[in-house]
Amino acid sequence: MANMPFPSDLPFSLQGIRNEFDRLLDRVWHGGLSTAPLDGQDWAPSIDLVEGADAYHLRLEAPGMTAEEIDVSILANVLTVKGCKKPGRAPHEGERTLRAECRYGSFCRRIELPGSVAEDGISATCRLGVLELTLPKKAEATGRTVKVSGA
């Protein structure tokens, strides 16, 4: 027992492992590599999703895009963000592209939220290519105690 491969005092959770695995897949699938046969899209913007006491907060980075170019919808607990980033300036005659790292084209991100959302309270802003969503949590039924009286 003295030579255990992992010390027992390390913080360990299955959710942490899942988050790391998701980040690894995002880096492989959306890290600038075209993987259209795998997921049907050439790129996808990066997101941060944070859970607060009253709401979920999502930040999506789509540089060069405007609010009109991004669509947001929600069905059940699945948030969908879609858009199409148009290509920048093409080389003119006599010019040649020396490096092309920017990604363009359509994207669709589907994010499953861990709880229900009050759909009528969702707010979204897009400034300088950064979309920020606030998704208030739906008030869950808390139940109540019923007093029983004798007849």
Order of alpha helices (4+ residues) and beta strands (2+ residues): alpha-alpha-beta-beta-beta-beta-beta-beta-beta
